[in-house]
Amino acid sequence: MGKERLVEIKVFGQTYTVKTDAEEDYIQKVANYVNEKMEEVLKKTKSVSTLNVAILTALNIADDLLREKEKRIALLREVEAKSRDLVEKIDIKMGGMEFEKPPITG
């Protein structure tokens, strides 16, 4: 992220100028992703309405995003549970051990 700039992209045959602080390469990747998704929708629906294709594409991308968020949450919960389990096992193993504290100097 850096200074805002204008980036020209092409989506579904239309040229748009986007104001962004992201790198141009990243914005082009986003535009390419949207184009790919719109082409998928177009092949499946045979719709000639650009608006219908855009709305269905937006719904598909939103669905993908929500599914990925759910996966991420499930993964974080799994990591948290495993971390708690490991901490508990470490605490049990170290329960009877005494540790010598290093002397404080300075």
C-alpha positions as CSV (number, residue, x, y, z in Angstrom):
1,M,0.0,0.0,0.0
2,G,1.2,3.4,-0.8
3,K,0.2,6.6,-2.5
4,E,-3.2,6.8,-4.2
5,R,-3.1,6.5,-8.0
6,L,-5.5,6.0,-10.9
7,V,-5.3,2.6,-12.5
8,E,-7.1,1.7,-15.7
9,I,-8.7,-1.8,-15.8
10,K,-10.9,-3.7,-18.2
11,V,-13.8,-5.8,-16.9
12,F,-16.2,-7.6,-19.2
13,G,-15.1,-5.5,-22.1
14,Q,-15.6,-2.2,-20.3
15,T,-12.7,0.1,-19.3
16,Y,-12.8,1.6,-15.8
17,T,-10.4,3.9,-14.0
18,V,-10.0,2.9,-10.4
19,K,-8.6,5.2,-7.7
20,T,-6.5,3.0,-5.3
21,D,-3.5,2.9,-3.0
22,A,-2.8,-0.7,-4.0
23,E,-0.2,-1.7,-6.5
24,E,-1.3,-1.7,-10.1
25,D,-0.3,-5.4,-10.6
26,Y,-2.6,-6.3,-7.7
27,I,-5.6,-4.3,-9.1
28,Q,-5.0,-6.0,-12.5
29,K,-5.1,-9.4,-10.8
30,V,-8.4,-8.4,-9.1
31,A,-9.8,-7.3,-12.5
32,N,-8.6,-10.6,-14.1
33,Y,-10.3,-12.6,-11.3
34,V,-13.6,-10.8,-11.9
35,N,-13.3,-11.3,-15.6
36,E,-12.7,-15.1,-15.1
37,K,-15.7,-15.3,-12.8
38,M,-17.9,-13.4,-15.2
39,E,-16.9,-15.7,-18.0
40,E,-17.8,-18.7,-15.9
41,V,-21.2,-17.3,-15.1
42,L,-21.8,-16.4,-18.8
43,K,-21.0,-20.0,-19.9
44,K,-23.4,-21.4,-17.3
45,T,-26.3,-19.1,-17.7
46,K,-26.2,-18.0,-21.4
47,S,-27.5,-14.7,-20.2
48,V,-27.0,-11.7,-22.5
49,S,-27.7,-9.2,-19.9
50,T,-24.5,-7.7,-18.5
51,L,-26.3,-6.6,-15.4
52,N,-27.5,-10.2,-14.7
53,V,-24.0,-11.6,-15.3
54,A,-22.6,-8.9,-13.0
55,I,-25.1,-9.7,-10.2
56,L,-24.6,-13.4,-10.5
57,T,-20.9,-13.0,-10.5
58,A,-21.1,-10.8,-7.4
59,L,-23.2,-13.4,-5.6
60,N,-20.7,-16.2,-6.6
61,I,-17.7,-14.1,-5.3
62,A,-19.6,-13.3,-2.1
63,D,-20.3,-17.0,-1.7
64,D,-16.7,-17.9,-2.2
65,L,-15.6,-15.2,0.3
66,L,-18.1,-16.4,3.0
67,R,-17.0,-20.0,2.6
68,E,-13.4,-19.0,2.9
69,K,-14.2,-17.0,6.1
70,E,-16.0,-20.0,7.5
71,K,-13.0,-22.3,6.8
72,R,-10.6,-19.7,8.3
73,I,-12.7,-19.5,11.5
74,A,-12.9,-23.3,11.8
75,L,-9.1,-23.5,11.3
76,L,-8.5,-20.9,13.9
77,R,-10.7,-22.7,16.4
78,E,-8.8,-25.9,15.7
79,V,-5.5,-24.2,16.2
80,E,-6.7,-22.7,19.5
81,A,-8.0,-26.0,20.7
82,K,-4.7,-27.8,19.9
83,S,-2.7,-25.0,21.4
84,R,-4.7,-25.2,24.7
85,D,-4.2,-29.0,24.7
86,L,-0.4,-28.6,24.2
87,V,-0.2,-26.0,26.9
88,E,-2.1,-28.3,29.3
89,K,0.2,-31.2,28.4
90,I,3.3,-29.0,29.0
91,D,1.9,-27.8,32.3
92,I,1.3,-31.4,33.4
93,K,4.8,-32.5,32.4
94,M,6.5,-29.5,34.1
95,G,4.2,-29.5,37.1
96,G,6.7,-31.1,39.5
97,M,9.8,-29.3,38.2
98,E,11.4,-26.4,40.0
99,F,13.1,-23.8,37.9
100,E,16.0,-21.8,39.0
101,K,15.5,-18.1,38.3
102,P,18.6,-16.3,36.9
103,P,20.0,-13.7,39.2
104,I,18.9,-10.1,38.4
105,T,21.9,-7.9,37.6
106,G,22.2,-4.3,36.9
